[in-house]
Amino acid sequence: INFGIAVTFYQLGNLAEAISILENTFEKDKKGGYPHYLGIIHEQINENKKAINFYIQSAELRRERLGEYHPNTKESVSNVMKLSNKCPLVKIPKWIKELNDQ
């Protein structure tokens, strides 16, 4: 239920409240959707290093729960690679690079 509330705050433009809910809920429930939306929000406010790190977390969790080739995992991988040129100092996991190159 908190996820839905956070997404609603995001859609209404209340990014600070969305971030707060997502971060607090993610601490208790380690699912890939939370860092995915945190990545989206941080990318939107040009905090690209935070965004790419959240996308990496999302990809790792989604890979673990859903599998490497699941559309949600691939979406997180795509977001990581999209920001990789803007964040050259962030180490991208090898499996993400390899999946992206397929």
N, CA, C and O atoms as a GROMACS GRO file, in nm:
protein
  408
    1ILE      N    1   0.082  -0.120   0.000
    1ILE     CA    2   0.000   0.000   0.000
    1ILE      C    3   0.087   0.127   0.000
    1ILE      O    4   0.053   0.226  -0.064
    2ASN      N    5   0.201   0.122   0.072
    2ASN     CA    6   0.290   0.238   0.074
    2ASN      C    7   0.346   0.268  -0.064
    2ASN      O    8   0.367   0.384  -0.100
    3PHE      N    9   0.371   0.163  -0.141
    3PHE     CA   10   0.424   0.182  -0.275
    3PHE      C   11   0.326   0.263  -0.359
    3PHE      O   12   0.365   0.358  -0.428
    4GLY      N   13   0.200   0.227  -0.353
    4GLY     CA   14   0.097   0.299  -0.428
    4GLY      C   15   0.085   0.444  -0.384
    4GLY      O   16   0.067   0.533  -0.467
    5ILE      N   17   0.096   0.468  -0.255
    5ILE     CA   18   0.091   0.604  -0.203
    5ILE      C   19   0.211   0.684  -0.253
    5ILE      O   20   0.196   0.799  -0.294
    6ALA      N   21   0.328   0.623  -0.250
    6ALA     CA   22   0.450   0.691  -0.297
    6ALA      C   23   0.438   0.725  -0.446
    6ALA      O   24   0.475   0.835  -0.487
    7VAL      N   25   0.389   0.633  -0.525
    7VAL     CA   26   0.373   0.658  -0.668
    7VAL      C   27   0.273   0.771  -0.691
    7VAL      O   28   0.292   0.854  -0.780
    8THR      N   29   0.168   0.775  -0.612
    8THR     CA   30   0.071   0.884  -0.624
    8THR      C   31   0.136   1.018  -0.593
    8THR      O   32   0.116   1.116  -0.666
    9PHE      N   33   0.214   1.024  -0.485
    9PHE     CA   34   0.286   1.148  -0.453
    9PHE      C   35   0.379   1.187  -0.568
    9PHE      O   36   0.388   1.305  -0.604
   10TYR      N   37   0.448   1.089  -0.626
   10TYR     CA   38   0.536   1.114  -0.740
   10TYR      C   39   0.457   1.173  -0.857
   10TYR      O   40   0.497   1.273  -0.916
   11GLN      N   41   0.345   1.111  -0.889
   11GLN     CA   42   0.263   1.158  -1.001
   11GLN      C   43   0.206   1.297  -0.977
   11GLN      O   44   0.183   1.372  -1.072
   12LEU      N   45   0.184   1.332  -0.851
   12LEU     CA   46   0.134   1.465  -0.816
   12LEU      C   47   0.245   1.569  -0.806
   12LEU      O   48   0.219   1.687  -0.785
   13GLY      N   49   0.370   1.523  -0.821
   13GLY     CA   50   0.483   1.615  -0.817
   13GLY      C   51   0.540   1.641  -0.679
   13GLY      O   52   0.628   1.726  -0.663
   14ASN      N   53   0.491   1.569  -0.578
   14ASN     CA   54   0.544   1.583  -0.443
   14ASN      C   55   0.659   1.483  -0.427
   14ASN      O   56   0.644   1.378  -0.365
   15LEU      N   57   0.773   1.518  -0.486
   15LEU     CA   58   0.885   1.425  -0.493
   15LEU      C   59   0.947   1.398  -0.356
   15LEU      O   60   0.987   1.285  -0.328
   16ALA      N   61   0.955   1.499  -0.271
   16ALA     CA   62   1.015   1.480  -0.139
   16ALA      C   63   0.936   1.377  -0.058
   16ALA      O   64   0.995   1.291   0.008
   17GLU      N   65   0.805   1.386  -0.063
   17GLU     CA   66   0.722   1.290   0.010
   17GLU      C   67   0.733   1.151  -0.052
   17GLU      O   68   0.738   1.051   0.020
   18ALA      N   69   0.736   1.143  -0.183
   18ALA     CA   70   0.753   1.014  -0.251
   18ALA      C   71   0.885   0.949  -0.211
   18ALA      O   72   0.889   0.830  -0.181
   19ILE      N   73   0.993   1.028  -0.211
   19ILE     CA   74   1.125   0.976  -0.173
   19ILE      C   75   1.121   0.924  -0.030
   19ILE      O   76   1.170   0.815  -0.001
   20SER      N   77   1.064   1.001   0.060
   20SER     CA   78   1.057   0.963   0.201
   20SER      C   79   0.984   0.830   0.220
   20SER      O   80   1.033   0.741   0.290
   21ILE      N   81   0.869   0.816   0.158
   21ILE     CA   82   0.791   0.692   0.171
   21ILE      C   83   0.866   0.575   0.109
   21ILE      O   84   0.873   0.467   0.168
   22LEU      N   85   0.923   0.595  -0.010
   22LEU     CA   86   0.995   0.486  -0.078
   22LEU      C   87   1.115   0.441   0.004
   22LEU      O   88   1.138   0.321   0.020
   23GLU      N   89   1.192   0.536   0.056
   23GLU     CA   90   1.311   0.500   0.134
   23GLU      C   91   1.272   0.426   0.262
   23GLU      O   92   1.333   0.324   0.296
   24ASN      N   93   1.172   0.476   0.332
   24ASN     CA   94   1.130   0.411   0.456
   24ASN      C   95   1.074   0.272   0.432
   24ASN      O   96   1.102   0.179   0.508
   25THR      N   97   0.997   0.256   0.328
   25THR     CA   98   0.939   0.126   0.297
   25THR      C   99   1.045   0.029   0.248
   25THR      O  100   1.042  -0.090   0.280
   26PHE      N  101   1.140   0.079   0.168
   26PHE     CA  102   1.246  -0.006   0.114
   26PHE      C  103   1.333  -0.064   0.225
   26PHE      O  104   1.383  -0.176   0.212
   27GLU      N  105   1.350   0.010   0.334
   27GLU     CA  106   1.428  -0.041   0.447
   27GLU      C  107   1.367  -0.170   0.503
   27GLU      O  108   1.439  -0.256   0.552
   28LYS      N  109   1.235  -0.182   0.495
   28LYS     CA  110   1.164  -0.297   0.553
   28LYS      C  111   1.130  -0.404   0.449
   28LYS      O  112   1.113  -0.521   0.484
   29ASP      N  113   1.119  -0.364   0.323
   29ASP     CA  114   1.071  -0.454   0.218
   29ASP      C  115   1.162  -0.440   0.097
   29ASP      O  116   1.142  -0.352   0.013
   30LYS      N  117   1.259  -0.527   0.088
   30LYS     CA  118   1.363  -0.517  -0.016
   30LYS      C  119   1.315  -0.572  -0.151
   30LYS      O  120   1.357  -0.679  -0.194
   31LYS      N  121   1.228  -0.496  -0.215
   31LYS     CA  122   1.181  -0.532  -0.349
   31LYS      C  123   1.232  -0.431  -0.449
   31LYS      O  124   1.257  -0.315  -0.415
   32GLY      N  125   1.249  -0.474  -0.573
   32GLY     CA  126   1.310  -0.393  -0.677
   32GLY      C  127   1.235  -0.270  -0.722
   32GLY      O  128   1.294  -0.179  -0.780
   33GLY      N  129   1.104  -0.265  -0.697
   33GLY     CA  130   1.027  -0.149  -0.739
   33GLY      C  131   1.060  -0.023  -0.663
   33GLY      O  132   1.054   0.087  -0.718
   34TYR      N  133   1.097  -0.038  -0.536
   34TYR     CA  134   1.129   0.081  -0.455
   34TYR      C  135   1.252   0.154  -0.508
   34TYR      O  136   1.244   0.274  -0.536
   35PRO      N  137   1.366   0.085  -0.523
   35PRO     CA  138   1.481   0.158  -0.577
   35PRO      C  139   1.461   0.201  -0.722
   35PRO      O  140   1.521   0.299  -0.767
   36HIS      N  141   1.377   0.129  -0.796
   36HIS     CA  142   1.348   0.169  -0.934
   36HIS      C  143   1.284   0.309  -0.936
   36HIS      O  144   1.328   0.397  -1.010
   37TYR      N  145   1.181   0.328  -0.854
   37TYR     CA  146   1.117   0.459  -0.850
   37TYR      C  147   1.206   0.565  -0.787
   37TYR      O  148   1.201   0.681  -0.827
   38LEU      N  149   1.288   0.526  -0.690
   38LEU     CA  150   1.385   0.622  -0.634
   38LEU      C  151   1.482   0.666  -0.743
   38LEU      O  152   1.520   0.783  -0.749
   39GLY      N  153   1.522   0.573  -0.829
   39GLY     CA  154   1.609   0.608  -0.941
   39GLY      C  155   1.541   0.705  -1.036
   39GLY      O  156   1.602   0.803  -1.079
   40ILE      N  157   1.416   0.679  -1.068
   40ILE     CA  158   1.341   0.767  -1.158
   40ILE      C  159   1.334   0.909  -1.101
   40ILE      O  160   1.358   1.007  -1.172
   41ILE      N  161   1.302   0.918  -0.973
   41ILE     CA  162   1.288   1.050  -0.911
   41ILE      C  163   1.422   1.122  -0.907
   41ILE      O  164   1.430   1.240  -0.941
   42HIS      N  165   1.527   1.053  -0.865
   42HIS     CA  166   1.658   1.118  -0.857
   42HIS      C  167   1.711   1.157  -0.995
   42HIS      O  168   1.779   1.258  -1.009
   43GLU      N  169   1.679   1.077  -1.095
   43GLU     CA  170   1.718   1.114  -1.232
   43GLU      C  171   1.642   1.241  -1.274
   43GLU      O  172   1.699   1.330  -1.337
   44GLN      N  173   1.517   1.247  -1.239
   44GLN     CA  174   1.434   1.362  -1.274
   44GLN      C  175   1.487   1.492  -1.214
   44GLN      O  176   1.475   1.598  -1.275
   45ILE      N  177   1.546   1.484  -1.095
   45ILE     CA  178   1.599   1.605  -1.031
   45ILE      C  179   1.752   1.617  -1.050
   45ILE      O  180   1.820   1.687  -0.975
   46ASN      N  181   1.802   1.546  -1.152
   46ASN     CA  182   1.943   1.553  -1.193
   46ASN      C  183   2.042   1.508  -1.086
   46ASN      O  184   2.154   1.559  -1.080
   47GLU      N  185   2.001   1.416  -1.003
   47GLU     CA  186   2.093   1.352  -0.909
   47GLU      C  187   2.128   1.216  -0.968
   47GLU      O  188   2.087   1.111  -0.919
   48ASN      N  189   2.207   1.221  -1.077
   48ASN     CA  190   2.231   1.102  -1.158
   48ASN      C  191   2.310   0.994  -1.086
   48ASN      O  192   2.285   0.875  -1.108
   49LYS      N  193   2.404   1.032  -1.000
   49LYS     CA  194   2.481   0.929  -0.929
   49LYS      C  195   2.390   0.851  -0.835
   49LYS      O  196   2.398   0.728  -0.828
   50LYS      N  197   2.303   0.921  -0.762
   50LYS     CA  198   2.206   0.851  -0.677
   50LYS      C  199   2.114   0.766  -0.762
   50LYS      O  200   2.085   0.651  -0.728
   51ALA      N  201   2.068   0.821  -0.873
   51ALA     CA  202   1.975   0.749  -0.961
   51ALA      C  203   2.035   0.619  -1.011
   51ALA      O  204   1.972   0.514  -1.002
   52ILE      N  205   2.157   0.625  -1.063
   52ILE     CA  206   2.216   0.503  -1.120
   52ILE      C  207   2.240   0.398  -1.012
   52ILE      O  208   2.224   0.279  -1.037
   53ASN      N  209   2.277   0.442  -0.893
   53ASN     CA  210   2.295   0.345  -0.784
   53ASN      C  211   2.163   0.280  -0.743
   53ASN      O  212   2.160   0.161  -0.711
   54PHE      N  213   2.055   0.356  -0.744
   54PHE     CA  214   1.924   0.296  -0.717
   54PHE      C  215   1.883   0.201  -0.830
   54PHE      O  216   1.827   0.094  -0.804
   55TYR      N  217   1.910   0.238  -0.954
   55TYR     CA  218   1.879   0.149  -1.066
   55TYR      C  219   1.958   0.018  -1.056
   55TYR      O  220   1.906  -0.089  -1.086
   56ILE      N  221   2.084   0.027  -1.015
   56ILE     CA  222   2.166  -0.094  -0.998
   56ILE      C  223   2.105  -0.182  -0.890
   56ILE      O  224   2.092  -0.303  -0.908
   57GLN      N  225   2.067  -0.121  -0.776
   57GLN     CA  226   2.001  -0.199  -0.669
   57GLN      C  227   1.874  -0.265  -0.721
   57GLN      O  228   1.848  -0.382  -0.692
   58SER      N  229   1.797  -0.190  -0.797
   58SER     CA  230   1.673  -0.244  -0.851
   58SER      C  231   1.701  -0.362  -0.943
   58SER      O  232   1.635  -0.466  -0.933
   59ALA      N  233   1.799  -0.347  -1.031
   59ALA     CA  234   1.834  -0.455  -1.123
   59ALA      C  235   1.878  -0.581  -1.047
   59ALA      O  236   1.838  -0.692  -1.081
   60GLU      N  237   1.960  -0.562  -0.945
   60GLU     CA  238   2.008  -0.676  -0.865
   60GLU      C  239   1.892  -0.748  -0.797
   60GLU      O  240   1.884  -0.871  -0.801
   61LEU      N  241   1.804  -0.672  -0.734
   61LEU     CA  242   1.691  -0.734  -0.664
   61LEU      C  243   1.595  -0.801  -0.761
   61LEU      O  244   1.546  -0.911  -0.734
   62ARG      N  245   1.569  -0.736  -0.871
   62ARG     CA  246   1.478  -0.794  -0.970
   62ARG      C  247   1.538  -0.920  -1.032
   62ARG      O  248   1.467  -1.017  -1.058
   63ARG      N  249   1.667  -0.918  -1.057
   63ARG     CA  250   1.734  -1.038  -1.111
   63ARG      C  251   1.718  -1.154  -1.014
   63ARG      O  252   1.689  -1.267  -1.054
   64GLU      N  253   1.738  -1.125  -0.884
   64GLU     CA  254   1.727  -1.227  -0.780
   64GLU      C  255   1.586  -1.285  -0.772
   64GLU      O  256   1.570  -1.407  -0.764
   65ARG      N  257   1.485  -1.199  -0.775
   65ARG     CA  258   1.346  -1.242  -0.754
   65ARG      C  259   1.275  -1.286  -0.881
   65ARG      O  260   1.195  -1.380  -0.880
   66LEU      N  261   1.305  -1.216  -0.991
   66LEU     CA  262   1.228  -1.238  -1.114
   66LEU      C  263   1.306  -1.308  -1.225
   66LEU      O  264   1.247  -1.365  -1.317
   67GLY      N  265   1.438  -1.303  -1.216
   67GLY     CA  266   1.522  -1.362  -1.320
   67GLY      C  267   1.581  -1.254  -1.409
   67GLY      O  268   1.530  -1.142  -1.419
   68GLU      N  269   1.690  -1.289  -1.473
   68GLU     CA  270   1.768  -1.196  -1.554
   68GLU      C  271   1.691  -1.143  -1.675
   68GLU      O  272   1.711  -1.029  -1.716
   69TYR      N  273   1.604  -1.226  -1.732
   69TYR     CA  274   1.538  -1.188  -1.858
   69TYR      C  275   1.396  -1.136  -1.840
   69TYR      O  276   1.324  -1.113  -1.938
   70HIS      N  277   1.355  -1.116  -1.716
   70HIS     CA  278   1.222  -1.062  -1.689
   70HIS      C  279   1.217  -0.915  -1.738
   70HIS      O  280   1.316  -0.843  -1.724
   71PRO      N  281   1.105  -0.872  -1.793
   71PRO     CA  282   1.096  -0.734  -1.844
   71PRO      C  283   1.130  -0.627  -1.740
   71PRO      O  284   1.188  -0.524  -1.774
   72ASN      N  285   1.094  -0.649  -1.614
   72ASN     CA  286   1.126  -0.549  -1.511
   72ASN      C  287   1.276  -0.540  -1.486
   72ASN      O  288   1.330  -0.432  -1.467
   73THR      N  289   1.342  -0.657  -1.486
   73THR     CA  290   1.487  -0.658  -1.470
   73THR      C  291   1.552  -0.587  -1.588
   73THR      O  292   1.643  -0.505  -1.569
   74LYS      N  293   1.506  -0.618  -1.708
   74LYS     CA  294   1.562  -0.554  -1.827
   74LYS      C  295   1.540  -0.403  -1.826
   74LYS      O  296   1.625  -0.327  -1.873
   75GLU      N  297   1.426  -0.359  -1.773
   75GLU     CA  298   1.399  -0.215  -1.763
   75GLU      C  299   1.501  -0.148  -1.671
   75GLU      O  300   1.552  -0.041  -1.702
   76SER      N  301   1.530  -0.212  -1.558
   76SER     CA  302   1.629  -0.156  -1.465
   76SER      C  303   1.768  -0.154  -1.529
   76SER      O  304   1.841  -0.057  -1.515
   77VAL      N  305   1.803  -0.261  -1.599
   77VAL     CA  306   1.931  -0.267  -1.670
   77VAL      C  307   1.940  -0.155  -1.773
   77VAL      O  308   2.043  -0.088  -1.783
   78SER      N  309   1.835  -0.135  -1.847
   78SER     CA  310   1.832  -0.029  -1.947
   78SER      C  311   1.853   0.109  -1.884
   78SER      O  312   1.924   0.193  -1.939
   79ASN      N  313   1.791   0.131  -1.768
   79ASN     CA  314   1.808   0.259  -1.699
   79ASN      C  315   1.950   0.277  -1.649
   79ASN      O  316   2.004   0.388  -1.654
   80VAL      N  317   2.012   0.171  -1.601
   80VAL     CA  318   2.153   0.178  -1.559
   80VAL      C  319   2.238   0.221  -1.677
   80VAL      O  320   2.319   0.314  -1.666
   81MET      N  321   2.222   0.155  -1.790
   81MET     CA  322   2.306   0.182  -1.906
   81MET      C  323   2.280   0.322  -1.963
   81MET      O  324   2.372   0.386  -2.015
   82LYS      N  325   2.157   0.367  -1.954
   82LYS     CA  326   2.122   0.501  -2.003
   82LYS      C  327   2.201   0.608  -1.927
   82LYS      O  328   2.242   0.708  -1.985
   83LEU      N  329   2.221   0.587  -1.798
   83LEU     CA  330   2.292   0.686  -1.716
   83LEU      C  331   2.442   0.661  -1.706
   83LEU      O  332   2.515   0.744  -1.653
   84SER      N  333   2.489   0.547  -1.756
   84SER     CA  334   2.629   0.511  -1.736
   84SER      C  335   2.727   0.613  -1.795
   84SER      O  336   2.835   0.634  -1.739
   85ASN      N  337   2.692   0.676  -1.905
   85ASN     CA  338   2.781   0.777  -1.964
   85ASN      C  339   2.788   0.903  -1.879
   85ASN      O  340   2.889   0.973  -1.880
   86LYS      N  341   2.680   0.934  -1.807
   86LYS     CA  342   2.677   1.053  -1.722
   86LYS      C  343   2.747   1.028  -1.588
   86LYS      O  344   2.780   1.123  -1.516
   87CYS      N  345   2.769   0.902  -1.555
   87CYS     CA  346   2.829   0.864  -1.426
   87CYS      C  347   2.944   0.766  -1.449
   87CYS      O  348   2.937   0.651  -1.406
   88PRO      N  349   3.050   0.812  -1.515
   88PRO     CA  350   3.158   0.719  -1.552
   88PRO      C  351   3.233   0.658  -1.434
   88PRO      O  352   3.300   0.556  -1.451
   89LEU      N  353   3.224   0.717  -1.316
   89LEU     CA  354   3.296   0.665  -1.200
   89LEU      C  355   3.219   0.556  -1.126
   89LEU      O  356   3.275   0.489  -1.038
   90VAL      N  357   3.092   0.537  -1.160
   90VAL     CA  358   3.011   0.433  -1.096
   90VAL      C  359   3.042   0.300  -1.163
   90VAL      O  360   3.034   0.287  -1.285
   91LYS      N  361   3.077   0.202  -1.082
   91LYS     CA  362   3.109   0.069  -1.134
   91LYS      C  363   2.980  -0.006  -1.167
   91LYS      O  364   2.896  -0.030  -1.081
   92ILE      N  365   2.968  -0.042  -1.292
   92ILE     CA  366   2.851  -0.116  -1.339
   92ILE      C  367   2.882  -0.266  -1.328
   92ILE      O  368   2.984  -0.311  -1.381
   93PRO      N  369   2.797  -0.343  -1.261
   93PRO     CA  370   2.821  -0.487  -1.252
   93PRO      C  371   2.834  -0.552  -1.390
   93PRO      O  372   2.764  -0.515  -1.485
   94LYS      N  373   2.923  -0.646  -1.398
   94LYS     CA  374   2.953  -0.713  -1.525
   94LYS      C  375   2.828  -0.774  -1.588
   94LYS      O  376   2.807  -0.763  -1.709
   95TRP      N  377   2.744  -0.838  -1.507
   95TRP     CA  378   2.626  -0.905  -1.562
   95TRP      C  379   2.532  -0.805  -1.628
   95TRP      O  380   2.465  -0.839  -1.726
   96ILE      N  381   2.526  -0.682  -1.576
   96ILE     CA  382   2.440  -0.580  -1.634
   96ILE      C  383   2.491  -0.540  -1.772
   96ILE      O  384   2.414  -0.529  -1.867
   97LYS      N  385   2.622  -0.520  -1.783
   97LYS     CA  386   2.682  -0.487  -1.912
   97LYS      C  387   2.658  -0.599  -2.014
   97LYS      O  388   2.623  -0.574  -2.129
   98GLU      N  389   2.677  -0.722  -1.968
   98GLU     CA  390   2.661  -0.837  -2.058
   98GLU      C  391   2.516  -0.852  -2.104
   98GLU      O  392   2.490  -0.879  -2.221
   99LEU      N  393   2.422  -0.837  -2.013
   99LEU     CA  394   2.280  -0.847  -2.049
   99LEU      C  395   2.243  -0.736  -2.146
   99LEU      O  396   2.167  -0.759  -2.241
  100ASN      N  397   2.294  -0.620  -2.124
  100ASN     CA  398   2.266  -0.505  -2.213
  100ASN      C  399   2.322  -0.529  -2.353
  100ASN      O  400   2.263  -0.485  -2.452
  101ASP      N  401   2.436  -0.597  -2.361
  101ASP     CA  402   2.500  -0.620  -2.491
  101ASP      C  403   2.432  -0.731  -2.573
  101ASP      O  404   2.463  -0.748  -2.690
  102GLN      N  405   2.341  -0.805  -2.512
  102GLN     CA  406   2.275  -0.916  -2.584
  102GLN      C  407   2.173  -0.866  -2.683
  102GLN      O  408   2.109  -0.946  -2.751
   0.00000   0.00000   0.00000
